[in-house]
Amino acid sequence: MDDDQRSNGRATKPTGSQSALRALEILDAIAERPMSLPELAEQVGLSRPTCYRLATALAEKGLLATSGRNGYCLGPRLAELAEIMRSQSQCENAG
């Protein structure tokens, strides 16, 4: 059964929040180490097509990048966001 199907066998489309959670799982996995699409799909428990669609969307926003033979790695936008977070005074008390 595909990861986009429920146990009753009917295909369902992922909700926006489900897609966002899956994308965050991909980022968490890549934070451990760069990996190829097949490795990534297995690591996060998604089908390759679903993983590819989400990884492509993350790459379009600069959150992931491709690293040749290593597959995907974290993208430059994450460093930019970290720098913005450090500069925001309201985040100083967060945590």
N, C-alpha and C positions, 0 to 999 in steps of 0.2 A: 504494500500500500504506500502510495506517495505521501510525502510529508504534508501535502496540501489536502489530504483526505482525512475524514473522521473515521472512527471505528465502525460506523454504520455503512461504510463503503461509498457514500456520496461525496463527490468532489466539492470542495468548498474553496472559496477565494480567501486568502489571508486578509485579516482586517488590517487597518493602518497601524494599530498598536502592535499587532503580531509581527508585521513586517519590520517595524522599528526595533522591536526586541530582538528579532533575528539579526538585523544589521548590527546591533550592539554586541551580540554574541560573536559575530564575525570579527569585529574590532578587538574584542577581548582575546580571541584566539590568535589573531595576527600579532597582538602585543607580546605574546609569549615567544614567537619566532616567525619569520617569513615562511610561507608555505604555498605549495601549488594548489590549484583549484581542487583536484581530487582529494588532496590531504585536508584542505579546508572544509570541504563538504562533509567528509567523514568526521572530522573533529567536532563540527557543530551539529551534525545529525540532519543535514539537509540534502535534498537531491542536488545533483550537479547543476541542472538548469536553474533551480531556485537560487542556489548559492551564487551562480554566475550573474544572474540578474541583480542580486543585492550587491555583490562585489563591484559590478560595473557602475551601479548608482553611487556607491561610496567613492569609487575612483573618480567619477565625474565631478564630485564635490571636493576632491583633493584629500579625502580622509583615508584613502588607500592609494597605493601606487604599485605598479608592476616592477619587479626587480629581476628581469631576465629569467634565468634558469630557476631562481628561487620562487618565482610566482609572485605572490602579493606580499607587500610590506606596508607599514604605516605610512600615510601620506603627509605632505608638508603642511596641510591645513591644520592638522592636529597641533603642531608646534605654534602656529599662529593663534589658535584658540587658547592654548596654554598661556601664551604671552598676554593675551587680552584678559584672561582670568586673573593673572597676577596683578594687572594694572587696575582692576576694578576694586574699589575700596570696600564695596559691600561683600566681597568674597573673603576679606581678611578675617571676618568673624565666623565664616562658615566652617563646618567640619564637625 
